[in-house]
Amino acid sequence: MVLEVAILDVKIGEEENFEKAFKVAQKIISNMDGYVSHSLQKCIENNSRYLLTVNWETLEDHTVGFRESKEY
């Protein structure tokens, strides 16, 4: 299993819009081949920072299957 970790800094004041958009995006991610699970956590020290973790079966599922997909 491969763990993808992304720190996402959102423009201040756009947090609510980001969270709404992520609800759509997570449906796309979770339907990709090799997807296992994901988590989005909001930072308590910086209200506009999020930590996204995604578990993939293989590195290629992330780098090729997802990153090279038309959905991405």
PDB file of N, CA, C, O and CB in Angstrom:
ATOM      1  N   MET A   1       0.848  -1.175   0.000  1.00  0.00           N
ATOM      2  CA  MET A   1       0.000   0.000   0.000  1.00  0.00           C
ATOM      3  C   MET A   1       0.895   1.240   0.000  1.00  0.00           C
ATOM      4  O   MET A   1       1.987   1.236   0.568  1.00  0.00           O
ATOM      5  CB  MET A   1      -0.965  -0.003   1.225  1.00  0.00           C
ATOM      6  N   VAL A   2       0.412   2.293  -0.645  1.00  0.00           N
ATOM      7  CA  VAL A   2       1.127   3.565  -0.749  1.00  0.00           C
ATOM      8  C   VAL A   2       0.270   4.657  -0.127  1.00  0.00           C
ATOM      9  O   VAL A   2      -0.932   4.741  -0.377  1.00  0.00           O
ATOM     10  CB  VAL A   2       1.467   3.904  -2.235  1.00  0.00           C
ATOM     11  N   LEU A   3       0.906   5.492   0.687  1.00  0.00           N
ATOM     12  CA  LEU A   3       0.205   6.597   1.322  1.00  0.00           C
ATOM     13  C   LEU A   3       0.611   7.900   0.642  1.00  0.00           C
ATOM     14  O   LEU A   3       1.783   8.275   0.654  1.00  0.00           O
ATOM     15  CB  LEU A   3       0.508   6.647   2.843  1.00  0.00           C
ATOM     16  N   GLU A   4      -0.354   8.580   0.055  1.00  0.00           N
ATOM     17  CA  GLU A   4      -0.155   9.914  -0.499  1.00  0.00           C
ATOM     18  C   GLU A   4      -0.508  10.915   0.593  1.00  0.00           C
ATOM     19  O   GLU A   4      -1.544  10.785   1.244  1.00  0.00           O
ATOM     20  CB  GLU A   4      -1.023  10.143  -1.794  1.00  0.00           C
ATOM     21  N   VAL A   5       0.349  11.915   0.796  1.00  0.00           N
ATOM     22  CA  VAL A   5       0.105  12.956   1.784  1.00  0.00           C
ATOM     23  C   VAL A   5       0.231  14.301   1.091  1.00  0.00           C
ATOM     24  O   VAL A   5       1.241  14.578   0.445  1.00  0.00           O
ATOM     25  CB  VAL A   5       1.094  12.846   2.986  1.00  0.00           C
ATOM     26  N   ALA A   6      -0.790  15.139   1.222  1.00  0.00           N
ATOM     27  CA  ALA A   6      -0.773  16.465   0.603  1.00  0.00           C
ATOM     28  C   ALA A   6      -1.211  17.508   1.618  1.00  0.00           C
ATOM     29  O   ALA A   6      -2.253  17.369   2.260  1.00  0.00           O
ATOM     30  CB  ALA A   6      -1.686  16.508  -0.647  1.00  0.00           C
ATOM     31  N   ILE A   7      -0.406  18.550   1.754  1.00  0.00           N
ATOM     32  CA  ILE A   7      -0.786  19.699   2.572  1.00  0.00           C
ATOM     33  C   ILE A   7      -1.421  20.702   1.619  1.00  0.00           C
ATOM     34  O   ILE A   7      -0.794  21.137   0.653  1.00  0.00           O
ATOM     35  CB  ILE A   7       0.458  20.323   3.348  1.00  0.00           C
ATOM     36  N   LEU A   8      -2.654  21.062   1.893  1.00  0.00           N
ATOM     37  CA  LEU A   8      -3.420  21.939   1.010  1.00  0.00           C
ATOM     38  C   LEU A   8      -3.687  23.261   1.720  1.00  0.00           C
ATOM     39  O   LEU A   8      -4.429  23.314   2.701  1.00  0.00           O
ATOM     40  CB  LEU A   8      -4.754  21.270   0.579  1.00  0.00           C
ATOM     41  N   ASP A   9      -3.077  24.317   1.215  1.00  0.00           N
ATOM     42  CA  ASP A   9      -3.306  25.652   1.747  1.00  0.00           C
ATOM     43  C   ASP A   9      -4.330  26.356   0.872  1.00  0.00           C
ATOM     44  O   ASP A   9      -4.113  26.551  -0.324  1.00  0.00           O
ATOM     45  CB  ASP A   9      -1.983  26.464   1.818  1.00  0.00           C
ATOM     46  N   VAL A  10      -5.436  26.729   1.473  1.00  0.00           N
ATOM     47  CA  VAL A  10      -6.568  27.342   0.781  1.00  0.00           C
ATOM     48  C   VAL A  10      -6.529  28.848   1.039  1.00  0.00           C
ATOM     49  O   VAL A  10      -6.131  29.283   2.119  1.00  0.00           O
ATOM     50  CB  VAL A  10      -7.931  26.722   1.257  1.00  0.00           C
ATOM     51  N   LYS A  11      -6.937  29.634   0.062  1.00  0.00           N
ATOM     52  CA  LYS A  11      -6.998  31.081   0.270  1.00  0.00           C
ATOM     53  C   LYS A  11      -7.897  31.382   1.462  1.00  0.00           C
ATOM     54  O   LYS A  11      -8.976  30.807   1.609  1.00  0.00           O
ATOM     55  CB  LYS A  11      -7.516  31.807  -1.004  1.00  0.00           C
ATOM     56  N   ILE A  12      -7.435  32.286   2.301  1.00  0.00           N
ATOM     57  CA  ILE A  12      -8.215  32.676   3.471  1.00  0.00           C
ATOM     58  C   ILE A  12      -9.586  33.185   3.022  1.00  0.00           C
ATOM     59  O   ILE A  12      -9.692  34.012   2.116  1.00  0.00           O
ATOM     60  CB  ILE A  12      -7.467  33.762   4.298  1.00  0.00           C
ATOM     61  N   GLY A  13     -10.621  32.678   3.668  1.00  0.00           N
ATOM     62  CA  GLY A  13     -11.991  33.035   3.329  1.00  0.00           C
ATOM     63  C   GLY A  13     -12.638  32.080   2.337  1.00  0.00           C
ATOM     64  O   GLY A  13     -13.842  32.166   2.096  1.00  0.00           O
ATOM     65  N   GLU A  14     -11.858  31.170   1.756  1.00  0.00           N
ATOM     66  CA  GLU A  14     -12.378  30.216   0.769  1.00  0.00           C
ATOM     67  C   GLU A  14     -12.528  28.804   1.331  1.00  0.00           C
ATOM     68  O   GLU A  14     -12.763  27.857   0.580  1.00  0.00           O
ATOM     69  CB  GLU A  14     -11.469  30.182  -0.441  1.00  0.00           C
ATOM     70  N   GLU A  15     -12.395  28.663   2.631  1.00  0.00           N
ATOM     71  CA  GLU A  15     -12.437  27.337   3.246  1.00  0.00           C
ATOM     72  C   GLU A  15     -13.772  26.629   2.988  1.00  0.00           C
ATOM     73  O   GLU A  15     -13.783  25.442   2.659  1.00  0.00           O
ATOM     74  CB  GLU A  15     -12.192  27.451   4.749  1.00  0.00           C
ATOM     75  N   GLU A  16     -14.871  27.324   3.129  1.00  0.00           N
ATOM     76  CA  GLU A  16     -16.181  26.706   2.922  1.00  0.00           C
ATOM     77  C   GLU A  16     -16.344  26.253   1.468  1.00  0.00           C
ATOM     78  O   GLU A  16     -16.857  25.163   1.215  1.00  0.00           O
ATOM     79  CB  GLU A  16     -17.305  27.691   3.303  1.00  0.00           C
ATOM     80  N   ASN A  17     -15.912  27.079   0.516  1.00  0.00           N
ATOM     81  CA  ASN A  17     -15.986  26.700  -0.900  1.00  0.00           C
ATOM     82  C   ASN A  17     -15.104  25.491  -1.192  1.00  0.00           C
ATOM     83  O   ASN A  17     -15.489  24.599  -1.949  1.00  0.00           O
ATOM     84  CB  ASN A  17     -15.571  27.878  -1.792  1.00  0.00           C
ATOM     85  N   PHE A  18     -13.906  25.470  -0.580  1.00  0.00           N
ATOM     86  CA  PHE A  18     -13.012  24.324  -0.760  1.00  0.00           C
ATOM     87  C   PHE A  18     -13.661  23.048  -0.246  1.00  0.00           C
ATOM     88  O   PHE A  18     -13.623  22.018  -0.919  1.00  0.00           O
ATOM     89  CB  PHE A  18     -11.677  24.563  -0.042  1.00  0.00           C
ATOM     90  N   GLU A  19     -14.248  23.106   0.929  1.00  0.00           N
ATOM     91  CA  GLU A  19     -14.869  21.917   1.514  1.00  0.00           C
ATOM     92  C   GLU A  19     -16.031  21.417   0.663  1.00  0.00           C
ATOM     93  O   GLU A  19     -16.226  20.208   0.538  1.00  0.00           O
ATOM     94  CB  GLU A  19     -15.354  22.216   2.932  1.00  0.00           C
ATOM     95  N   LYS A  20     -16.799  22.320   0.081  1.00  0.00           N
ATOM     96  CA  LYS A  20     -17.885  21.916  -0.825  1.00  0.00           C
ATOM     97  C   LYS A  20     -17.324  21.259  -2.081  1.00  0.00           C
ATOM     98  O   LYS A  20     -17.828  20.230  -2.529  1.00  0.00           O
ATOM     99  CB  LYS A  20     -18.754  23.132  -1.207  1.00  0.00           C
ATOM    100  N   ALA A  21     -16.282  21.857  -2.645  1.00  0.00           N
ATOM    101  CA  ALA A  21     -15.653  21.300  -3.852  1.00  0.00           C
ATOM    102  C   ALA A  21     -15.021  19.945  -3.560  1.00  0.00           C
ATOM    103  O   ALA A  21     -15.044  19.054  -4.409  1.00  0.00           O
ATOM    104  CB  ALA A  21     -14.590  22.270  -4.405  1.00  0.00           C
ATOM    105  N   PHE A  22     -14.458  19.783  -2.369  1.00  0.00           N
ATOM    106  CA  PHE A  22     -13.838  18.512  -2.028  1.00  0.00           C
ATOM    107  C   PHE A  22     -14.868  17.392  -1.935  1.00  0.00           C
ATOM    108  O   PHE A  22     -14.549  16.240  -2.228  1.00  0.00           O
ATOM    109  CB  PHE A  22     -13.084  18.634  -0.717  1.00  0.00           C
ATOM    110  N   LYS A  23     -16.079  17.707  -1.539  1.00  0.00           N
ATOM    111  CA  LYS A  23     -17.125  16.678  -1.493  1.00  0.00           C
ATOM    112  C   LYS A  23     -17.352  16.062  -2.872  1.00  0.00           C
ATOM    113  O   LYS A  23     -17.634  14.869  -2.990  1.00  0.00           O
ATOM    114  CB  LYS A  23     -18.439  17.275  -0.962  1.00  0.00           C
ATOM    115  N   VAL A  24     -17.226  16.881  -3.907  1.00  0.00           N
ATOM    116  CA  VAL A  24     -17.336  16.383  -5.291  1.00  0.00           C
ATOM    117  C   VAL A  24     -16.069  15.621  -5.659  1.00  0.00           C
ATOM    118  O   VAL A  24     -16.136  14.515  -6.195  1.00  0.00           O
ATOM    119  CB  VAL A  24     -17.576  17.558  -6.296  1.00  0.00           C
ATOM    120  N   ALA A  25     -14.916  16.214  -5.369  1.00  0.00           N
ATOM    121  CA  ALA A  25     -13.629  15.614  -5.732  1.00  0.00           C
ATOM    122  C   ALA A  25     -13.413  14.259  -5.071  1.00  0.00           C
ATOM    123  O   ALA A  25     -12.842  13.360  -5.688  1.00  0.00           O
ATOM    124  CB  ALA A  25     -12.498  16.548  -5.354  1.00  0.00           C
ATOM    125  N   GLN A  26     -13.859  14.095  -3.830  1.00  0.00           N
ATOM    126  CA  GLN A  26     -13.631  12.818  -3.154  1.00  0.00           C
ATOM    127  C   GLN A  26     -14.394  11.676  -3.814  1.00  0.00           C
ATOM    128  O   GLN A  26     -13.975  10.522  -3.729  1.00  0.00           O
ATOM    129  CB  GLN A  26     -14.031  12.922  -1.693  1.00  0.00           C
ATOM    130  N   LYS A  27     -15.499  11.984  -4.467  1.00  0.00           N
ATOM    131  CA  LYS A  27     -16.240  10.951  -5.195  1.00  0.00           C
ATOM    132  C   LYS A  27     -15.437  10.482  -6.395  1.00  0.00           C
ATOM    133  O   LYS A  27     -15.450   9.298  -6.731  1.00  0.00           O
ATOM    134  CB  LYS A  27     -17.620  11.476  -5.645  1.00  0.00           C
ATOM    135  N   ILE A  28     -14.736  11.408  -7.044  1.00  0.00           N
ATOM    136  CA  ILE A  28     -13.886  11.054  -8.184  1.00  0.00           C
ATOM    137  C   ILE A  28     -12.712  10.206  -7.714  1.00  0.00           C
ATOM    138  O   ILE A  28     -12.429   9.152  -8.282  1.00  0.00           O
ATOM    139  CB  ILE A  28     -13.378  12.325  -8.908  1.00  0.00           C
ATOM    140  N   ILE A  29     -12.031  10.675  -6.672  1.00  0.00           N
ATOM    141  CA  ILE A  29     -10.872   9.942  -6.153  1.00  0.00           C
ATOM    142  C   ILE A  29     -11.270   8.529  -5.739  1.00  0.00           C
ATOM    143  O   ILE A  29     -10.583   7.565  -6.075  1.00  0.00           O
ATOM    144  CB  ILE A  29     -10.250  10.690  -4.959  1.00  0.00           C
ATOM    145  N   SER A  30     -12.364   8.408  -5.017  1.00  0.00           N
ATOM    146  CA  SER A  30     -12.745   7.100  -4.473  1.00  0.00           C
ATOM    147  C   SER A  30     -13.204   6.108  -5.531  1.00  0.00           C
ATOM    148  O   SER A  30     -13.325   4.916  -5.247  1.00  0.00           O
ATOM    149  CB  SER A  30     -13.834   7.274  -3.462  1.00  0.00           C
ATOM    150  N   ASN A  31     -13.459   6.575  -6.739  1.00  0.00           N
ATOM    151  CA  ASN A  31     -13.842   5.673  -7.818  1.00  0.00           C
ATOM    152  C   ASN A  31     -12.678   5.266  -8.712  1.00  0.00           C
ATOM    153  O   ASN A  31     -12.879   4.545  -9.689  1.00  0.00           O
ATOM    154  CB  ASN A  31     -14.903   6.313  -8.651  1.00  0.00           C
ATOM    155  N   MET A  32     -11.468   5.713  -8.398  1.00  0.00           N
ATOM    156  CA  MET A  32     -10.302   5.390  -9.206  1.00  0.00           C
ATOM    157  C   MET A  32      -9.805   3.987  -8.885  1.00  0.00           C
ATOM    158  O   MET A  32      -9.905   3.527  -7.747  1.00  0.00           O
ATOM    159  CB  MET A  32      -9.188   6.419  -8.980  1.00  0.00           C
ATOM    160  N   ASP A  33      -9.268   3.314  -9.897  1.00  0.00           N
ATOM    161  CA  ASP A  33      -8.670   1.997  -9.676  1.00  0.00           C
ATOM    162  C   ASP A  33      -7.523   2.116  -8.676  1.00  0.00           C
ATOM    163  O   ASP A  33      -6.715   3.041  -8.752  1.00  0.00           O
ATOM    164  CB  ASP A  33      -8.168   1.385 -11.013  1.00  0.00           C
ATOM    165  N   GLY A  34      -7.463   1.194  -7.763  1.00  0.00           N
ATOM    166  CA  GLY A  34      -6.390   1.163  -6.782  1.00  0.00           C
ATOM    167  C   GLY A  34      -6.629   2.010  -5.551  1.00  0.00           C
ATOM    168  O   GLY A  34      -5.818   1.997  -4.625  1.00  0.00           O
ATOM    169  N   TYR A  35      -7.729   2.748  -5.525  1.00  0.00           N
ATOM    170  CA  TYR A  35      -8.071   3.558  -4.355  1.00  0.00           C
ATOM    171  C   TYR A  35      -8.416   2.638  -3.194  1.00  0.00           C
ATOM    172  O   TYR A  35      -9.113   1.640  -3.372  1.00  0.00           O
ATOM    173  CB  TYR A  35      -9.252   4.518  -4.665  1.00  0.00           C
ATOM    174  N   VAL A  36      -7.928   2.975  -2.004  1.00  0.00           N
ATOM    175  CA  VAL A  36      -8.239   2.203  -0.802  1.00  0.00           C
ATOM    176  C   VAL A  36      -9.063   3.049   0.169  1.00  0.00           C
ATOM    177  O   VAL A  36     -10.145   2.636   0.585  1.00  0.00           O
ATOM    178  CB  VAL A  36      -6.940   1.709  -0.121  1.00  0.00           C
ATOM    179  N   SER A  37      -8.558   4.226   0.531  1.00  0.00           N
ATOM    180  CA  SER A  37      -9.252   5.091   1.482  1.00  0.00           C
ATOM    181  C   SER A  37      -8.627   6.479   1.447  1.00  0.00           C
ATOM    182  O   SER A  37      -7.563   6.686   0.863  1.00  0.00           O
ATOM    183  CB  SER A  37      -9.197   4.499   2.917  1.00  0.00           C
ATOM    184  N   HIS A  38      -9.315   7.434   2.089  1.00  0.00           N
ATOM    185  CA  HIS A  38      -8.750   8.780   2.203  1.00  0.00           C
ATOM    186  C   HIS A  38      -9.291   9.466   3.446  1.00  0.00           C
ATOM    187  O   HIS A  38     -10.272   9.038   4.053  1.00  0.00           O
ATOM    188  CB  HIS A  38      -9.067   9.618   0.945  1.00  0.00           C
ATOM    189  N   SER A  39      -8.603  10.560   3.801  1.00  0.00           N
ATOM    190  CA  SER A  39      -9.006  11.366   4.939  1.00  0.00           C
ATOM    191  C   SER A  39      -8.623  12.811   4.665  1.00  0.00           C
ATOM    192  O   SER A  39      -7.539  13.081   4.147  1.00  0.00           O
ATOM    193  CB  SER A  39      -8.355  10.852   6.255  1.00  0.00           C
ATOM    194  N   LEU A  40      -9.499  13.734   5.006  1.00  0.00           N
ATOM    195  CA  LEU A  40      -9.211  15.158   4.913  1.00  0.00           C
ATOM    196  C   LEU A  40      -9.385  15.739   6.309  1.00  0.00           C
ATOM    197  O   LEU A  40     -10.463  15.672   6.900  1.00  0.00           O
ATOM    198  CB  LEU A  40     -10.142  15.878   3.863  1.00  0.00           C
ATOM    199  N   GLN A  41      -8.306  16.308   6.818  1.00  0.00           N
ATOM    200  CA  GLN A  41      -8.324  16.882   8.159  1.00  0.00           C
ATOM    201  C   GLN A  41      -8.029  18.372   8.080  1.00  0.00           C
ATOM    202  O   GLN A  41      -7.141  18.790   7.338  1.00  0.00           O
ATOM    203  CB  GLN A  41      -7.304  16.174   9.077  1.00  0.00           C
ATOM    204  N   LYS A  42      -8.763  19.174   8.836  1.00  0.00           N
ATOM    205  CA  LYS A  42      -8.534  20.610   8.891  1.00  0.00           C
ATOM    206  C   LYS A  42      -7.569  20.912  10.042  1.00  0.00           C
ATOM    207  O   LYS A  42      -7.732  20.401  11.149  1.00  0.00           O
ATOM    208  CB  LYS A  42      -9.878  21.384   9.067  1.00  0.00           C
ATOM    209  N   CYS A  43      -6.583  21.733   9.772  1.00  0.00           N
ATOM    210  CA  CYS A  43      -5.596  22.114  10.782  1.00  0.00           C
ATOM    211  C   CYS A  43      -6.249  23.027  11.827  1.00  0.00           C
ATOM    212  O   CYS A  43      -6.972  23.958  11.472  1.00  0.00           O
ATOM    213  CB  CYS A  43      -4.376  22.824  10.121  1.00  0.00           C
ATOM    214  N   ILE A  44      -6.002  22.766  13.088  1.00  0.00           N
ATOM    215  CA  ILE A  44      -6.595  23.609  14.131  1.00  0.00           C
ATOM    216  C   ILE A  44      -5.757  24.862  14.394  1.00  0.00           C
ATOM    217  O   ILE A  44      -6.250  25.819  14.991  1.00  0.00           O
ATOM    218  CB  ILE A  44      -6.752  22.810  15.425  1.00  0.00           C
ATOM    219  N   GLU A  45      -4.497  24.865  13.954  1.00  0.00           N
ATOM    220  CA  GLU A  45      -3.621  26.018  14.165  1.00  0.00           C
ATOM    221  C   GLU A  45      -3.681  27.019  13.012  1.00  0.00           C
ATOM    222  O   GLU A  45      -3.377  28.200  13.183  1.00  0.00           O
ATOM    223  CB  GLU A  45      -2.193  25.552  14.359  1.00  0.00           C
ATOM    224  N   ASN A  46      -4.074  26.534  11.845  1.00  0.00           N
ATOM    225  CA  ASN A  46      -4.167  27.369  10.649  1.00  0.00           C
ATOM    226  C   ASN A  46      -5.473  27.001   9.959  1.00  0.00           C
ATOM    227  O   ASN A  46      -5.552  25.965   9.300  1.00  0.00           O
ATOM    228  CB  ASN A  46      -2.920  27.170   9.688  1.00  0.00           C
ATOM    229  N   ASN A  47      -6.484  27.824  10.099  1.00  0.00           N
ATOM    230  CA  ASN A  47      -7.846  27.515   9.654  1.00  0.00           C
ATOM    231  C   ASN A  47      -7.972  27.288   8.152  1.00  0.00           C
ATOM    232  O   ASN A  47      -8.970  26.729   7.696  1.00  0.00           O
ATOM    233  CB  ASN A  47      -8.762  28.623  10.057  1.00  0.00           C
ATOM    234  N   SER A  48      -6.978  27.713   7.379  1.00  0.00           N
ATOM    235  CA  SER A  48      -7.066  27.549   5.929  1.00  0.00           C
ATOM    236  C   SER A  48      -6.120  26.461   5.411  1.00  0.00           C
ATOM    237  O   SER A  48      -5.840  26.412   4.213  1.00  0.00           O
ATOM    238  CB  SER A  48      -6.758  28.870   5.238  1.00  0.00           C
ATOM    239  N   ARG A  49      -5.629  25.598   6.287  1.00  0.00           N
ATOM    240  CA  ARG A  49      -4.737  24.501   5.903  1.00  0.00           C
ATOM    241  C   ARG A  49      -5.426  23.167   6.175  1.00  0.00           C
ATOM    242  O   ARG A  49      -6.078  22.974   7.201  1.00  0.00           O
ATOM    243  CB  ARG A  49      -3.385  24.587   6.671  1.00  0.00           C
ATOM    244  N   TYR A  50      -5.259  22.257   5.222  1.00  0.00           N
ATOM    245  CA  TYR A  50      -5.846  20.923   5.313  1.00  0.00           C
ATOM    246  C   TYR A  50      -4.771  19.883   5.042  1.00  0.00           C
ATOM    247  O   TYR A  50      -3.802  20.144   4.329  1.00  0.00           O
ATOM    248  CB  TYR A  50      -7.027  20.763   4.319  1.00  0.00           C
ATOM    249  N   LEU A  51      -4.953  18.709   5.618  1.00  0.00           N
ATOM    250  CA  LEU A  51      -4.076  17.578   5.358  1.00  0.00           C
ATOM    251  C   LEU A  51      -4.913  16.486   4.696  1.00  0.00           C
ATOM    252  O   LEU A  51      -5.868  15.973   5.278  1.00  0.00           O
ATOM    253  CB  LEU A  51      -3.396  17.061   6.677  1.00  0.00           C
ATOM    254  N   LEU A  52      -4.534  16.148   3.478  1.00  0.00           N
ATOM    255  CA  LEU A  52      -5.214  15.084   2.735  1.00  0.00           C
ATOM    256  C   LEU A  52      -4.300  13.877   2.694  1.00  0.00           C
ATOM    257  O   LEU A  52      -3.139  13.982   2.301  1.00  0.00           O
ATOM    258  CB  LEU A  52      -5.597  15.545   1.290  1.00  0.00           C
ATOM    259  N   THR A  53      -4.820  12.738   3.098  1.00  0.00           N
ATOM    260  CA  THR A  53      -4.096  11.478   2.950  1.00  0.00           C
ATOM    261  C   THR A  53      -4.958  10.547   2.105  1.00  0.00           C
ATOM    262  O   THR A  53      -6.173  10.462   2.287  1.00  0.00           O
ATOM    263  CB  THR A  53      -3.758  10.834   4.349  1.00  0.00           C
ATOM    264  N   VAL A  54      -4.307   9.858   1.186  1.00  0.00           N
ATOM    265  CA  VAL A  54      -5.000   8.898   0.335  1.00  0.00           C
ATOM    266  C   VAL A  54      -4.174   7.618   0.311  1.00  0.00           C
ATOM    267  O   VAL A  54      -2.973   7.660   0.045  1.00  0.00           O
ATOM    268  CB  VAL A  54      -5.218   9.464  -1.114  1.00  0.00           C
ATOM    269  N   ASN A  55      -4.800   6.495   0.583  1.00  0.00           N
ATOM    270  CA  ASN A  55      -4.151   5.188   0.482  1.00  0.00           C
ATOM    271  C   ASN A  55      -4.468   4.592  -0.880  1.00  0.00           C
ATOM    272  O   ASN A  55      -5.625   4.507  -1.290  1.00  0.00           O
ATOM    273  CB  ASN A  55      -4.613   4.236   1.627  1.00  0.00           C
ATOM    274  N   TRP A  56      -3.410   4.181  -1.568  1.00  0.00           N
ATOM    275  CA  TRP A  56      -3.522   3.541  -2.884  1.00  0.00           C
ATOM    276  C   TRP A  56      -2.929   2.147  -2.791  1.00  0.00           C
ATOM    277  O   TRP A  56      -2.041   1.902  -1.975  1.00  0.00           O
ATOM    278  CB  TRP A  56      -2.802   4.380  -3.995  1.00  0.00           C
ATOM    279  N   GLU A  57      -3.408   1.240  -3.613  1.00  0.00           N
ATOM    280  CA  GLU A  57      -2.853  -0.122  -3.622  1.00  0.00           C
ATOM    281  C   GLU A  57      -1.405  -0.117  -4.086  1.00  0.00           C
ATOM    282  O   GLU A  57      -0.565  -0.801  -3.502  1.00  0.00           O
ATOM    283  CB  GLU A  57      -3.690  -1.042  -4.527  1.00  0.00           C
ATOM    284  N   THR A  58      -1.098   0.658  -5.145  1.00  0.00           N
ATOM    285  CA  THR A  58       0.271   0.723  -5.675  1.00  0.00           C
ATOM    286  C   THR A  58       0.626   2.168  -6.002  1.00  0.00           C
ATOM    287  O   THR A  58      -0.255   3.022  -6.106  1.00  0.00           O
ATOM    288  CB  THR A  58       0.424  -0.172  -6.939  1.00  0.00           C
ATOM    289  N   LEU A  59       1.900   2.432  -6.161  1.00  0.00           N
ATOM    290  CA  LEU A  59       2.348   3.762  -6.560  1.00  0.00           C
ATOM    291  C   LEU A  59       1.787   4.131  -7.929  1.00  0.00           C
ATOM    292  O   LEU A  59       1.412   5.281  -8.159  1.00  0.00           O
ATOM    293  CB  LEU A  59       3.882   3.830  -6.577  1.00  0.00           C
ATOM    294  N   GLU A  60       1.728   3.168  -8.830  1.00  0.00           N
ATOM    295  CA  GLU A  60       1.218   3.421 -10.174  1.00  0.00           C
ATOM    296  C   GLU A  60      -0.262   3.777 -10.173  1.00  0.00           C
ATOM    297  O   GLU A  60      -0.712   4.544 -11.024  1.00  0.00           O
ATOM    298  CB  GLU A  60       1.448   2.212 -11.050  1.00  0.00           C
ATOM    299  N   ASP A  61      -1.013   3.239  -9.242  1.00  0.00           N
ATOM    300  CA  ASP A  61      -2.426   3.618  -9.142  1.00  0.00           C
ATOM    301  C   ASP A  61      -2.556   5.116  -8.903  1.00  0.00           C
ATOM    302  O   ASP A  61      -3.479   5.755  -9.409  1.00  0.00           O
ATOM    303  CB  ASP A  61      -3.123   2.835  -8.011  1.00  0.00           C
ATOM    304  N   HIS A  62      -1.635   5.667  -8.136  1.00  0.00           N
ATOM    305  CA  HIS A  62      -1.650   7.110  -7.866  1.00  0.00           C
ATOM    306  C   HIS A  62      -1.026   7.906  -9.015  1.00  0.00           C
ATOM    307  O   HIS A  62      -1.649   8.824  -9.547  1.00  0.00           O
ATOM    308  CB  HIS A  62      -0.904   7.411  -6.561  1.00  0.00           C
ATOM    309  N   THR A  63       0.208   7.550  -9.395  1.00  0.00           N
ATOM    310  CA  THR A  63       0.956   8.368 -10.356  1.00  0.00           C
ATOM    311  C   THR A  63       0.447   8.251 -11.782  1.00  0.00           C
ATOM    312  O   THR A  63       0.436   9.238 -12.518  1.00  0.00           O
ATOM    313  CB  THR A  63       2.401   7.989 -10.322  1.00  0.00           C
ATOM    314  N   VAL A  64       0.032   7.077 -12.175  1.00  0.00           N
ATOM    315  CA  VAL A  64      -0.432   6.866 -13.555  1.00  0.00           C
ATOM    316  C   VAL A  64      -1.954   6.827 -13.603  1.00  0.00           C
ATOM    317  O   VAL A  64      -2.579   7.606 -14.322  1.00  0.00           O
ATOM    318  CB  VAL A  64       0.152   5.557 -14.136  1.00  0.00           C
ATOM    319  N   GLY A  65      -2.536   5.930 -12.845  1.00  0.00           N
ATOM    320  CA  GLY A  65      -3.997   5.749 -12.890  1.00  0.00           C
ATOM    321  C   GLY A  65      -4.776   6.990 -12.529  1.00  0.00           C
ATOM    322  O   GLY A  65      -5.756   7.322 -13.195  1.00  0.00           O
ATOM    323  N   PHE A  66      -4.356   7.684 -11.478  1.00  0.00           N
ATOM    324  CA  PHE A  66      -5.071   8.890 -11.053  1.00  0.00           C
ATOM    325  C   PHE A  66      -4.508  10.142 -11.710  1.00  0.00           C
ATOM    326  O   PHE A  66      -5.246  10.891 -12.349  1.00  0.00           O
ATOM    327  CB  PHE A  66      -5.010   9.033  -9.540  1.00  0.00           C
ATOM    328  N   ARG A  67      -3.217  10.375 -11.560  1.00  0.00           N
ATOM    329  CA  ARG A  67      -2.619  11.624 -12.043  1.00  0.00           C
ATOM    330  C   ARG A  67      -2.702  11.780 -13.558  1.00  0.00           C
ATOM    331  O   ARG A  67      -2.716  12.906 -14.054  1.00  0.00           O
ATOM    332  CB  ARG A  67      -1.174  11.698 -11.613  1.00  0.00           C
ATOM    333  N   GLU A  68      -2.758  10.694 -14.295  1.00  0.00           N
ATOM    334  CA  GLU A  68      -2.845  10.788 -15.745  1.00  0.00           C
ATOM    335  C   GLU A  68      -4.264  10.577 -16.259  1.00  0.00           C
ATOM    336  O   GLU A  68      -4.471  10.449 -17.466  1.00  0.00           O
ATOM    337  CB  GLU A  68      -1.921   9.781 -16.379  1.00  0.00           C
ATOM    338  N   SER A  69      -5.232  10.540 -15.365  1.00  0.00           N
ATOM    339  CA  SER A  69      -6.623  10.337 -15.760  1.00  0.00           C
ATOM    340  C   SER A  69      -7.229  11.663 -16.225  1.00  0.00           C
ATOM    341  O   SER A  69      -6.764  12.739 -15.849  1.00  0.00           O
ATOM    342  CB  SER A  69      -7.446   9.741 -14.588  1.00  0.00           C
ATOM    343  N   LYS A  70      -8.266  11.563 -17.044  1.00  0.00           N
ATOM    344  CA  LYS A  70      -8.959  12.787 -17.505  1.00  0.00           C
ATOM    345  C   LYS A  70      -9.683  13.467 -16.349  1.00  0.00           C
ATOM    346  O   LYS A  70      -9.893  14.679 -16.377  1.00  0.00           O
ATOM    347  CB  LYS A  70      -9.969  12.452 -18.634  1.00  0.00           C
ATOM    348  N   GLU A  71     -10.067  12.694 -15.329  1.00  0.00           N
ATOM    349  CA  GLU A  71     -10.774  13.262 -14.183  1.00  0.00           C
ATOM    350  C   GLU A  71      -9.892  14.181 -13.356  1.00  0.00           C
ATOM    351  O   GLU A  71     -10.373  15.138 -12.751  1.00  0.00           O
ATOM    352  CB  GLU A  71     -11.313  12.159 -13.309  1.00  0.00           C
ATOM    353  N   TYR A  72      -8.584  13.883 -13.331  1.00  0.00           N
ATOM    354  CA  TYR A  72      -7.641  14.686 -12.562  1.00  0.00           C
ATOM    355  C   TYR A  72      -7.472  16.042 -13.222  1.00  0.00           C
ATOM    356  O   TYR A  72      -6.715  16.878 -12.729  1.00  0.00           O
ATOM    357  CB  TYR A  72      -6.281  13.970 -12.434  1.00  0.00           C
TER     358      TYR A  72
END
